[in-house]
Amino acid sequence: MAGEERRQEILKYIEQSENPVSGQKLAEIFHVSRQVIVQDIALLRAGDREILSTNRGYVCKDEKKAVRIFRVFHTDEQIEEELNIIVDWGGKAADVFVEHKVYGELRAALNISSRMQVRKFLEEIQSGKSRPLTSLTSGHHCHTVYADSEEILDRIQESLKEAGILSA
């Protein structure tokens, strides 16, 4: 398979995947080295393709119509409730970020849009590999949320408020 054809197939594979796709998995699928995949991703990005790198693999930037930042506050035990509210209304939690008093803004990609992804995220946190970013700010944090409409974002906002998670 020629390079340009492979890059288009890589792009198509990432776009159609519901979960982030690791460079190693792409290397296995397309029978090339992981370094070739890294170079292919760089070339796709240079061609104005918005491919994000997350700790779980590559994802294409979502072309949702509406976006809103939600300021929230909750305990670690409420992470599941918070994320499920977002995805149950059809939203996508693109990231989480905090304003640290020393380091400034710290941001991490999430790209969570289903209950299955919520479960996987919680399993990683509960495995003890890491603590939630919110542990740096005693539960205060923000999410960038994408949805197909402002109405969906309004419903997410109201549900977060009803759950006592939305900050003023």
N, C-alpha and C positions, 0 to 999 in steps of 0.2 A: 504494500500500500504506500503510495507516495505521501510526502509530508503534508501537503495542503489537504489532501483527501482525509488523512488521519486526523488533522486538526479539526476539520469540520465534523468528523465522527465523534471526536472527543467532546466538542462543544454540544453536539446533539445528545450525547450520553449524559453529560452533566445537567443539561436543561431538563431532561426527562426524568432524572432521578429525584425522588422525594427526599433523599438524605444526602448529606455531603459525600463526595466520592474522593477517596484517598488517591494520592499519586501512585502508590504501590498497586492499587487495584486497577487503575488505568493502564499502568505499565504491563500488568498481566494480561488484561483484555486485548491490548493492541500489540503485544509481543515486542515491546521496546523497553529500554531501561527507564528507570524513574527520572534520570537526568534528562532524557529526551522529552518526557512528559513536562518537566519543569520548563524546558525551552519552548515546547509547543504552547503552554499556557502563557508564557511571556509574549510570544508572537501573536496569540489571539488577543491579549490585552492591548498590544501595540496597535492592533487593528480595531480598536474601540469596542471590544467585547468586554463587558463588565463581569469579570470572574473574580470572586472573593475567595481568599484562603482562610479557612477556619482551622481550629485545632482538630477537627474531625474530617477535613478534606475540602475539596473545591465545591463551590456553589455559584450559580449564576445569580446576578442581582435581580431581585424580583421586580417585575414591572407592574406593581399594584398602583391603583389610581389615587389612593389617599394615604397620607402618612401623618402620624401624630406622636408627640413625645408625652409619655405619662410619667409623672412624678409619683412614686409609690413608697410605702413604708410597711414592712411586715416582718414577722419572725421567719426563721428558716423553715419552720413547720408549715408556713403558709405559701411557700414557693409553688408547690403543686397547684393549689387553688388559684393563685394568681395567673400562672401560665395557662391552666385549663380554661379560665375565663376568656383569655385572649384567643386561644385557638378554637374554643367552642363557638364563638361568634364569627369565626372565619378570618381572624387576624393572624398576623405573623409577627412574632417577637424577633425583630431583626438583631437587636443587641441589648446589652445592659451596660449602663455606665454610672459612675459615681463621681462626685466632686470631692476629692481628698484635700484636706487642708494643707498638706505639704506637697504632694505630687501633682495636684491639679486634677484634670479630668482623666479618669482611667476607664477605658472602654473595651468590651469584649463582644465579639460576634456570637450570636446564638442561632439565628435562623431556624426558629422553632415554629412549626405551623400545624402540628398534629399532636394528639395525646400520646402516640407512640414515641414521638421525639421528646415530649415532656418526660415520659418514663425513662428513656435512655439518659437524658440529662441528669435526672435525679439519681439514677443508678451510679453515674460517674461521680457525683457529689458525695453520695452515701458510701461509696467505696473507700473514701478517705484520701483519694488522690489529690484533692484540693478542697478548699472552702469556697463558699459563694463570695463573689466580689463584694456583696453587700455587708459582709462581716467587717469590712474596713470602715464602714460608715454606720454601724449599729442598725442596719436594716433600711436605711434611706438610700434610694437609688432611682434611676430612670430607665425606661425602655423606649426604644423607637419601634413603633408598631405600624405595619402596613396592612391595608385592607382594600377591598374593591370599592368601598364608598365611605363617605363621611358618616352616613347613617350607621354603618357597622361600627365605626370608631366611636360614635355616640353611645351605642349599646354597650360596647366594651367599657367605656368610661363610667356609665351608670352602674354596671355590674361590679366594677372595681370599687366604686363608691359604696354600694350597698354592702359589699363584703368588708368594708372598713379598711381597705388596702390603699385607696387613692389618697395622696397627700394633698393638702390645701395649697 
